[in-house]
Amino acid sequence: MESTLAQPGRRLAKRLLLLQSGVVLAAALLATVAVSVDWGISALIGGGICVIANAAFAACAFLFSGARKAKLVMASFYSGEVLKILLTVFLFALAYLYVGVELLPLKLTYLLALGVNLFAPVLFINNNK
């Protein structure tokens, strides 16, 4: 049974992930058109790392809800954050070792997705008036 307490947070997380995905796809398309296909692929990989890590965190963070499960809520939140960090490190290592990526678009698009992650909740909250 899904708790109604966690539903607004889940909706916000879903909107944030969709916005991040759109920004990453737009940046990758722009890099492809402006520079080269290699830059576009690298931008897509860099932004994808951020989106995948955030999706893993969101999946863990909203496993439990309610006052009776407060310890489980905190444990799932912290374990989700640890998973997000480890997944980010692992995916960057894979990109560096096994994919011929361009570092500049990879890192810039990752930072762009992080910027969306920082500023989008403010936009979402202000638009709910």
Secondary structure, 3 states (H helix, E strand, C coil): CCCCCCHHHHHHHHHHHHHHHHHHHHHHHHHHHHCCHHHHHHHHHHHHHHHHHHHHHHHHHCCCCCHHHHHHHHHHHHHHHHHHHHHHHHHHHHHHHHCCCCHHHHHHHHHHHHHHHHHHHHHHHHCCC
